[in-house]
Amino acid sequence: MLESLIASYLPLINEDVVCEYAKKQGTELTREEARLITLFLKTHWRELYHQDRSCLELLRGKVREDTFQSICLLYEKMKQIYLQ
């Protein structure tokens, strides 16, 4: 059920939504980071949903290191809440 909800919500995600969410989590993104993260989420959400954290490494080097660390921490936090 959660998987189908995510799939239906994905078309609504855009760079502005990603920037706003990151800001609420205490992370400021550049426009390029927001673009890359949006594309990443739309492409790799199933791997993340199925707890394949290794796909996050695709973002390493493409976003600032502090941004990458924030993404990893947020993933772990959300995994504990929604995927356990």
The 8 nearest C-alpha neighbors of each residue, nearest first, counted from 0:
[[1, 3, 2, 4, 5, 6, 7, 81],
 [0, 2, 4, 3, 5, 6, 81, 48],
 [1, 3, 5, 0, 4, 6, 48, 45],
 [4, 2, 6, 0, 5, 1, 7, 8],
 [5, 3, 1, 7, 6, 2, 8, 0],
 [4, 6, 8, 2, 3, 7, 9, 1],
 [7, 5, 3, 9, 4, 8, 2, 10],
 [6, 8, 4, 5, 9, 3, 10, 11],
 [7, 9, 5, 6, 11, 10, 4, 12],
 [10, 8, 11, 12, 6, 7, 5, 41],
 [11, 9, 12, 8, 7, 6, 13, 41],
 [12, 10, 9, 8, 13, 7, 16, 6],
 [13, 11, 9, 10, 16, 37, 14, 17],
 [12, 14, 16, 15, 37, 17, 11, 10],
 [13, 15, 17, 33, 16, 34, 37, 18],
 [14, 16, 18, 17, 13, 19, 33, 12],
 [17, 15, 19, 13, 14, 18, 12, 20],
 [16, 18, 14, 20, 15, 19, 21, 33],
 [19, 17, 15, 21, 16, 20, 33, 14],
 [18, 20, 22, 16, 21, 17, 15, 23],
 [19, 21, 23, 17, 22, 18, 16, 24],
 [22, 20, 24, 26, 18, 23, 19, 17],
 [21, 23, 26, 25, 19, 24, 20, 27],
 [24, 22, 20, 21, 25, 19, 26, 18],
 [23, 25, 21, 22, 26, 20, 73, 19],
 [24, 26, 22, 23, 21, 27, 69, 20],
 [27, 25, 22, 21, 24, 28, 66, 69],
 [26, 28, 22, 21, 25, 29, 18, 66],
 [29, 27, 32, 33, 18, 26, 30, 21],
 [28, 30, 32, 31, 33, 27, 18, 34],
 [29, 31, 33, 32, 34, 28, 14, 18],
 [30, 32, 34, 29, 33, 35, 28, 62],
 [33, 31, 35, 29, 34, 30, 62, 28],
 [32, 34, 30, 14, 36, 31, 35, 37],
 [35, 33, 31, 37, 32, 36, 14, 30],
 [36, 34, 32, 38, 37, 33, 39, 31],
 [35, 37, 39, 33, 38, 34, 32, 40],
 [38, 36, 34, 40, 39, 35, 33, 14],
 [37, 39, 41, 35, 36, 40, 42, 34],
 [38, 40, 36, 42, 37, 41, 43, 35],
 [41, 39, 44, 37, 43, 42, 38, 36],
 [40, 42, 38, 39, 43, 44, 37, 9],
 [41, 43, 39, 40, 38, 44, 45, 37],
 [44, 42, 40, 46, 45, 39, 41, 47],
 [43, 45, 47, 40, 46, 48, 41, 42],
 [46, 44, 48, 47, 43, 49, 42, 2],
 [47, 45, 51, 49, 48, 44, 43, 50],
 [48, 46, 50, 44, 51, 45, 49, 52],
 [47, 49, 45, 50, 46, 44, 51, 82],
 [48, 50, 46, 47, 51, 45, 82, 44],
 [51, 49, 47, 48, 52, 46, 78, 82],
 [52, 50, 46, 47, 53, 49, 54, 48],
 [51, 53, 54, 50, 55, 47, 46, 56],
 [54, 52, 55, 51, 56, 57, 46, 47],
 [53, 55, 56, 52, 57, 51, 46, 43],
 [56, 54, 57, 53, 58, 52, 59, 71],
 [57, 55, 59, 58, 54, 53, 52, 60],
 [56, 58, 55, 59, 54, 61, 60, 53],
 [57, 59, 56, 61, 55, 60, 62, 67],
 [60, 58, 56, 61, 57, 62, 67, 64],
 [59, 61, 62, 58, 63, 64, 57, 67],
 [60, 62, 58, 59, 63, 32, 57, 35],
 [63, 61, 60, 32, 67, 58, 66, 59],
 [64, 62, 66, 65, 67, 60, 61, 59],
 [63, 65, 67, 66, 68, 62, 59, 60],
 [66, 64, 68, 67, 63, 69, 62, 70],
 [67, 65, 69, 63, 64, 68, 70, 62],
 [66, 68, 64, 70, 65, 69, 63, 62],
 [67, 69, 65, 71, 70, 66, 64, 72],
 [70, 68, 66, 72, 67, 71, 73, 65],
 [71, 69, 67, 73, 68, 72, 74, 66],
 [72, 70, 74, 68, 69, 73, 67, 75],
 [73, 71, 69, 75, 74, 70, 68, 76],
 [72, 74, 76, 70, 75, 71, 69, 77],
 [75, 73, 71, 77, 72, 76, 78, 70],
 [76, 74, 78, 72, 73, 77, 79, 71],
 [75, 77, 73, 79, 74, 78, 72, 80],
 [78, 76, 80, 74, 79, 75, 81, 73],
 [79, 77, 82, 75, 81, 80, 76, 74],
 [80, 78, 76, 77, 83, 81, 82, 75],
 [79, 81, 77, 78, 82, 76, 83, 75],
 [82, 80, 78, 77, 79, 83, 1, 76],
 [83, 81, 78, 79, 80, 48, 77, 50],
 [82, 79, 81, 80, 78, 77, 50, 76]]
